[in-house]
């Protein structure tokens, strides 16, 4: 695929790929007033002749409210200053806007540490939640948003600690991911917010060395998560084959080394709704890590043949160590679990995982709605299909459709159409 191992690794970890990732907006800035300056030793921020706050004593925040700040850190280019309060709130002051913005971080957490990337706009922050687990996030001072990742969200929901280690360069953060509160139990991960990568660092080279000739890595396609339930993460690299087919490598770590298996293609063209791979624009990416039948599943996004709707497929690992689509059994037979999601001018398509019967397991809900009536009385009439996880596949569960329709009606306020 590449001329050298270092070139393969460089592309695999996203150094030469596109910019940006889906980010989370922070609250609007609020002006503090006056000219802000950083003290000579960079441990305090000054408002005019007075200390606004520092890491050792109380300061005065907006509205002359006494506030105790625990951390103060200036960005490498001094264009931004980040600060944290005893209450666990995190804010960033911008020299350009002369205002401070509160960052939307984890709720009910205590800030442990802050680290600006050596260059570029990224700030990493680590907090400890009420259960004692460390959680790490990344904020972009350029966009004013945090940069969440589906794998980071999965780890947080399952009580694993993500410990801030160090910035490797201007956009790659090294983390320790541990199944307990002790960071010594963990593995080193690399998180690249520009290329939406979140992967075990030691897996990157064997993945790169297994790349098929002519393959092109997908942006947002490299990530690591325990897909087999054995407490050892597997790593996935989504790519386009030399023929343009959307495909995937899956790496398993074993006692005697690594095993890498390829799935090429991930979905057939007729499932995607295209007639040729050269007509498929865009790539595959990770949307969500969830769970069906007590095992992790991946929700992957694909190029959509029905824009502006998004195309989503559900995937698992098979017995041969390949990433494969989950089967959904419908009235017309078995087919890959492939759904559309989003809004159009005439209606809506929704796909989600909900526990409709209260048994602790998710069901897959696919709903379609169409606009009916005339303004101002226009409403959406819904149809829905519900799938229950049974023996490794999704089976229609018509008995749960009323519960799904009721849930959709409650959330959207649209009308319900039977059938």
C-alpha positions as CSV (number, residue, x, y, z in Angstrom):
1,X,0.0,0.0,0.0
2,X,2.8,2.4,0.9
3,X,6.5,2.7,0.0
4,X,7.7,2.3,3.6
5,X,6.5,1.3,7.1
6,X,6.8,4.9,8.4
7,X,4.7,6.2,5.5
8,X,2.1,3.6,6.1
9,X,1.9,4.5,9.8
10,X,1.8,8.2,9.0
11,X,-1.3,7.8,6.9
12,X,-2.9,5.3,9.3
13,X,-2.7,7.6,12.2
14,X,-4.1,10.5,10.1
15,X,-1.2,12.9,9.7
16,X,-2.0,13.6,6.0
17,X,-5.8,13.4,6.2
18,X,-8.6,16.0,6.2
19,X,-9.3,18.4,9.0
20,X,-12.1,18.8,11.5
21,X,-14.4,16.5,13.4
22,X,-17.8,16.7,14.9
23,X,-17.6,19.0,17.9
24,X,-19.8,20.1,20.7
25,X,-20.6,23.7,21.1
26,X,-19.8,25.5,24.4
27,X,-22.0,28.2,25.9
28,X,-21.8,31.8,24.5
29,X,-18.9,33.9,25.7
30,X,-19.5,36.3,28.5
31,X,-17.5,39.6,28.8
32,X,-15.4,40.1,31.9
33,X,-14.6,43.7,31.3
34,X,-11.3,45.5,31.4
35,X,-7.9,44.4,29.9
36,X,-6.7,41.0,30.9
37,X,-3.0,40.2,31.3
38,X,-1.0,37.2,32.3
39,X,1.5,37.6,35.2
40,X,5.2,37.2,34.5
41,X,5.3,33.7,35.9
42,X,2.1,32.7,34.1
43,X,0.4,31.6,37.3
44,X,-2.1,34.4,37.5
45,X,-4.4,36.5,35.3
46,X,-4.6,40.2,36.0
47,X,-7.6,42.5,35.4
48,X,-6.2,46.0,35.2
49,X,-3.9,46.4,38.3
50,X,-5.7,43.7,40.4
51,X,-5.3,39.9,40.4
52,X,-8.4,38.4,38.8
53,X,-7.5,34.9,39.9
54,X,-4.6,32.6,40.4
55,X,-4.0,29.0,41.6
56,X,-3.5,29.8,45.2
57,X,-6.2,32.2,46.4
58,X,-9.7,33.5,45.7
59,X,-10.2,35.9,42.9
60,X,-13.1,38.0,41.6
61,X,-15.0,36.6,38.6
62,X,-17.7,38.2,36.4
63,X,-20.1,40.4,38.5
64,X,-17.6,40.7,41.3
65,X,-18.5,37.2,42.5
66,X,-15.7,35.7,44.8
67,X,-14.4,32.6,43.0
68,X,-11.6,30.2,43.9
69,X,-9.6,29.1,40.9
70,X,-7.5,25.9,41.0
71,X,-5.8,25.9,37.6
72,X,-4.5,28.6,35.2
73,X,-2.7,27.8,31.9
74,X,-1.9,30.0,29.0
75,X,-1.8,28.6,25.4
76,X,1.6,28.4,23.8
77,X,0.9,31.4,21.6
78,X,-0.7,33.3,24.6
79,X,-3.9,33.8,22.6
80,X,-6.0,31.9,25.1
81,X,-6.0,31.3,28.8
82,X,-7.8,28.4,30.4
83,X,-8.9,28.4,34.0
84,X,-10.7,26.0,36.4
85,X,-12.7,26.7,39.5
86,X,-13.0,24.8,42.7
87,X,-16.6,24.0,41.6
88,X,-15.2,22.0,38.6
89,X,-16.1,24.6,35.9
90,X,-13.7,25.2,33.1
91,X,-13.4,28.4,31.1
92,X,-11.3,29.9,28.3
93,X,-10.5,33.5,27.9
94,X,-9.7,34.7,24.3
95,X,-7.4,37.6,23.7
96,X,-9.2,38.3,20.4
97,X,-12.7,38.5,21.8
98,X,-11.6,39.8,25.2
99,X,-14.2,37.5,26.8
100,X,-14.3,34.2,28.6
101,X,-16.3,31.2,27.5
102,X,-17.4,28.3,29.8
103,X,-16.5,24.9,28.3
104,X,-19.2,22.2,28.4
105,X,-17.3,19.5,30.2
106,X,-18.3,16.4,32.2
107,X,-20.9,17.0,34.8
108,X,-20.2,16.5,38.5
109,X,-16.4,16.2,38.1
110,X,-13.3,17.5,39.7
111,X,-10.6,18.9,37.4
112,X,-7.2,17.1,37.8
113,X,-5.0,18.6,35.1
114,X,-4.8,20.7,31.9
115,X,-2.4,20.5,29.0
116,X,-2.2,22.6,25.9
117,X,-0.9,21.0,22.7
118,X,2.6,22.3,21.9
119,X,1.2,24.1,18.9
120,X,-2.3,24.4,17.4
121,X,-5.5,25.1,19.2
122,X,-6.1,22.0,21.3
123,X,-6.5,21.8,25.1
124,X,-6.7,18.5,26.9
125,X,-8.4,18.3,30.3
126,X,-8.8,15.5,32.8
127,X,-11.5,15.3,35.4
128,X,-12.4,12.7,38.1
129,X,-16.1,11.8,38.4
130,X,-18.0,11.0,41.5
131,X,-17.1,7.3,41.3
132,X,-13.4,8.1,41.1
133,X,-12.9,7.4,37.4
134,X,-10.7,9.7,35.4
135,X,-12.2,11.2,32.2
136,X,-10.4,13.1,29.6
137,X,-11.7,15.5,27.0
138,X,-10.3,17.8,24.2
139,X,-11.3,21.4,23.5
140,X,-10.5,23.3,20.3
141,X,-9.8,27.0,21.0
142,X,-10.1,27.6,17.3
143,X,-13.7,26.4,17.0
144,X,-14.7,27.0,20.6
145,X,-16.0,23.5,20.9
146,X,-15.2,20.2,22.5
147,X,-14.3,17.3,20.3
148,X,-16.1,14.1,21.6
149,X,-15.3,10.7,20.2
150,X,-17.7,7.7,20.1
151,X,-15.1,5.4,21.7
152,X,-14.4,7.9,24.5
153,X,-18.1,8.1,25.2
154,X,-18.4,4.2,25.3
155,X,-15.5,4.0,27.8
156,X,-17.0,6.7,30.0
157,X,-20.4,5.0,30.0
158,X,-18.7,1.7,31.1
159,X,-16.7,3.2,34.0
160,X,-13.3,3.0,32.4
161,X,-10.7,5.6,33.2
162,X,-9.1,7.7,30.5
163,X,-5.9,9.3,31.9
164,X,-4.2,12.2,30.3
165,X,-0.6,11.4,29.7
166,X,1.0,13.9,27.2
167,X,0.7,15.5,23.8
168,X,2.8,13.6,21.3
169,X,2.6,16.5,18.8
170,X,0.3,19.4,18.0
171,X,-2.8,17.2,17.4
172,X,-2.1,13.7,18.9
173,X,-2.8,13.1,22.6
174,X,-1.5,10.0,24.5
175,X,-3.9,8.6,27.0
176,X,-3.9,5.7,29.4
177,X,-7.1,3.7,29.3
178,X,-7.7,1.4,32.2
179,X,-10.7,-0.7,33.3
180,X,-10.3,0.4,36.9
181,X,-9.3,3.6,38.7
182,X,-5.6,2.6,38.6
183,X,-4.0,4.1,35.5
184,X,-1.2,1.6,35.8
185,X,-3.6,-1.1,34.6
186,X,-4.2,0.6,31.3
187,X,-3.0,0.6,27.7
188,X,-1.7,3.7,25.9
189,X,-4.1,5.1,23.3
190,X,-3.6,7.9,20.8
191,X,-6.4,10.4,20.3
192,X,-6.2,12.6,17.2
193,X,-9.2,15.1,17.2
194,X,-8.4,16.3,13.7
195,X,-8.7,12.9,12.1
196,X,-11.2,11.5,14.7
197,X,-8.8,8.7,15.6
198,X,-8.9,7.0,19.1
199,X,-6.8,3.8,19.0
200,X,-4.4,1.6,21.0
201,X,-1.0,3.0,20.1
202,X,0.7,-0.4,19.9
203,X,-1.9,-1.6,17.3
204,X,-1.1,1.1,14.7
205,X,2.0,-0.4,13.2
206,X,0.6,-4.0,12.7
207,X,-2.5,-2.5,11.2
208,X,-0.5,-0.4,8.8
209,X,1.7,-3.4,7.8
210,X,-1.5,-5.4,7.0
211,X,-2.9,-2.7,4.7
212,X,-3.9,-4.2,1.3
213,X,-2.1,-2.8,-1.7
214,X,-3.7,0.4,-3.0
215,X,-5.9,0.9,0.1
216,X,-6.8,4.4,1.2
217,X,-7.7,5.0,4.9
218,X,-11.0,6.6,5.7
219,X,-11.0,9.7,7.9
220,X,-12.4,8.8,11.3
221,X,-11.9,5.1,10.6
222,X,-9.2,4.1,13.1
223,X,-10.4,3.2,16.6
224,X,-10.1,0.5,19.3
225,X,-12.8,-1.0,21.4
226,X,-13.4,-4.4,23.1
227,X,-15.8,-6.0,20.6
228,X,-15.4,-9.6,21.9
229,X,-16.1,-9.0,25.6
230,X,-12.7,-10.5,26.7
231,X,-11.5,-7.2,28.2
232,X,-8.9,-6.9,25.4
233,X,-9.6,-4.1,22.8
234,X,-9.7,-4.9,19.1
235,X,-8.7,-2.2,16.6
236,X,-10.5,-1.3,13.4
237,X,-9.2,0.5,10.3
238,X,-11.9,1.5,7.7
239,X,-10.5,1.9,4.2
240,X,-11.3,2.0,0.5
241,X,-9.8,-0.8,-1.5
242,X,-7.9,-0.3,-4.7
243,X,-11.3,-0.8,-6.5
244,X,-13.0,1.8,-4.3
245,X,-14.9,-0.6,-2.1
246,X,-15.6,0.4,1.5
247,X,-13.8,-2.1,3.6
248,X,-12.3,-2.8,7.0
249,X,-9.4,-4.4,8.8
250,X,-9.9,-5.8,12.3
251,X,-6.9,-6.5,14.5
252,X,-7.1,-9.0,17.5
253,X,-4.3,-9.1,20.0
254,X,-3.3,-12.6,21.0
255,X,-0.7,-14.2,23.2
256,X,1.6,-15.0,20.2
257,X,1.1,-11.6,18.5
258,X,-1.6,-10.1,16.3
259,X,-4.2,-11.4,13.9
260,X,-5.6,-9.1,11.3
261,X,-8.6,-10.0,9.1
262,X,-10.0,-8.0,6.2
263,X,-13.7,-7.5,5.2
264,X,-13.9,-6.3,1.6
265,X,-16.4,-4.9,1.0
266,X,-18.3,-4.2,4.2
267,X,-21.6,-3.9,2.3
268,X,-22.6,-4.8,-1.2
269,X,-23.4,-2.0,-3.7
270,X,-27.1,-3.0,-3.9
271,X,-27.4,-2.6,-0.1
272,X,-25.9,0.9,-0.3
273,X,-28.1,1.8,-3.3
274,X,-25.4,2.5,-5.8
275,X,-24.6,0.9,-9.1
276,X,-20.8,1.3,-9.1
277,X,-18.1,2.0,-6.6
278,X,-16.9,5.0,-8.6
279,X,-20.3,6.6,-7.9
280,X,-19.9,6.2,-4.2
281,X,-18.7,9.6,-2.8
282,X,-17.6,10.0,0.8
283,X,-16.4,7.3,3.2
284,X,-17.4,5.1,6.1
285,X,-16.9,6.3,9.7
286,X,-17.8,5.4,13.3
287,X,-21.1,7.0,14.5
288,X,-21.6,5.1,17.8
289,X,-20.5,2.2,19.9
290,X,-23.6,0.5,21.6
291,X,-24.6,-2.9,22.8
292,X,-27.0,-5.7,21.6
293,X,-27.5,-9.0,23.4
294,X,-24.8,-8.0,26.0
295,X,-22.1,-7.5,23.3
296,X,-20.7,-4.3,21.8
297,X,-21.9,-3.4,18.3
298,X,-20.7,-0.7,15.9
299,X,-22.9,1.8,14.2
300,X,-21.0,2.8,11.1
301,X,-22.0,5.6,8.7
302,X,-21.8,5.1,4.9
303,X,-22.3,7.3,1.9
304,X,-26.0,7.9,1.4
305,X,-27.9,7.2,-1.8
306,X,-30.8,9.2,-0.3
307,X,-29.3,12.5,0.7
308,X,-29.8,14.4,3.0
309,X,-30.5,11.2,5.0
310,X,-27.6,9.5,6.7
311,X,-26.9,5.8,6.0
312,X,-26.1,3.6,9.0
313,X,-25.1,0.0,9.3
314,X,-24.8,-2.2,12.4
315,X,-21.7,-4.4,12.6
316,X,-20.1,-7.1,14.9
317,X,-17.1,-9.4,14.9
318,X,-17.8,-12.9,13.5
319,X,-16.1,-16.2,14.6
320,X,-13.4,-15.7,12.0
321,X,-12.3,-12.4,13.3
322,X,-13.9,-10.3,10.6
323,X,-16.1,-7.2,10.9
324,X,-19.4,-8.2,9.4
325,X,-22.9,-6.7,9.1
326,X,-25.5,-7.9,11.5
327,X,-28.4,-9.6,9.8
328,X,-32.0,-8.3,10.1
329,X,-34.7,-10.7,9.3
330,X,-37.8,-9.0,7.7
331,X,-40.9,-10.3,6.0
332,X,-38.9,-10.3,2.7
333,X,-36.0,-12.3,4.2
334,X,-32.6,-11.8,5.8
335,X,-30.6,-8.7,4.8
336,X,-27.9,-6.5,6.4
337,X,-29.1,-4.2,9.2
338,X,-28.9,-1.0,7.2
339,X,-31.0,2.1,7.9
340,X,-31.5,5.7,7.0
341,X,-31.7,8.6,9.5
342,X,-32.4,12.3,9.2
343,X,-34.9,14.8,7.9
344,X,-36.2,15.7,4.4
345,X,-38.5,18.3,3.1
346,X,-41.5,15.9,3.2
347,X,-40.8,13.8,6.3
348,X,-38.3,12.1,8.5
349,X,-36.4,8.8,8.9
350,X,-35.3,7.8,12.4
351,X,-33.1,4.9,13.6
352,X,-32.2,4.3,17.2
353,X,-31.6,1.8,19.9
354,X,-34.1,1.8,22.8
355,X,-35.1,-0.5,25.6
356,X,-38.8,-0.7,24.9
357,X,-39.8,-3.6,27.1
358,X,-37.7,-2.8,30.1
359,X,-35.6,-6.0,30.1
360,X,-32.3,-4.1,30.1
361,X,-31.5,-4.9,26.4
362,X,-31.8,-2.6,23.5
363,X,-34.2,-3.0,20.6
364,X,-33.5,-1.5,17.1
365,X,-36.2,0.9,16.1
366,X,-36.6,2.1,12.5
367,X,-39.3,4.7,12.0
368,X,-40.4,6.8,9.0
369,X,-42.7,9.8,9.2
370,X,-44.4,11.9,6.6
371,X,-45.9,15.4,6.8
372,X,-49.6,15.6,6.6
373,X,-52.2,18.3,6.7
374,X,-51.9,22.0,6.0
375,X,-50.1,24.7,8.0
376,X,-50.4,25.6,10.8
377,X,-51.9,22.1,11.6
378,X,-49.2,20.0,9.8
379,X,-48.0,17.0,11.7
380,X,-45.9,13.9,11.1
381,X,-47.6,10.5,10.7
382,X,-45.3,7.7,11.8
383,X,-44.7,4.1,10.8
384,X,-42.2,1.9,12.6
385,X,-40.5,-1.4,12.6
386,X,-38.9,-2.9,15.7
387,X,-36.2,-5.5,15.8
388,X,-35.3,-7.6,18.8
389,X,-31.8,-9.3,19.1
390,X,-32.3,-13.0,19.0
391,X,-29.6,-15.7,18.5
392,X,-27.1,-13.3,16.9
393,X,-29.5,-11.5,14.5
394,X,-32.3,-9.0,14.5
395,X,-35.8,-10.3,14.3
396,X,-39.0,-8.3,13.8
397,X,-40.9,-7.7,17.0
398,X,-44.3,-6.4,16.1
399,X,-45.5,-6.7,19.7
400,X,-43.2,-3.7,20.5
401,X,-44.4,-1.4,17.8
402,X,-47.1,0.2,19.9
403,X,-44.4,1.1,22.5
404,X,-42.1,2.5,19.8
405,X,-44.9,4.6,18.3
406,X,-45.9,5.9,21.8
407,X,-42.3,6.8,22.5
408,X,-41.9,8.6,19.2
409,X,-45.2,10.4,19.6
410,X,-44.2,11.6,23.1
411,X,-40.8,12.8,21.8
412,X,-42.0,14.5,18.6
413,X,-45.6,15.4,19.2
414,X,-46.4,13.9,15.8
415,X,-49.5,11.8,15.0
416,X,-49.5,8.0,15.0
417,X,-50.4,5.9,12.0
418,X,-51.1,2.2,12.6
419,X,-49.5,-0.3,10.4
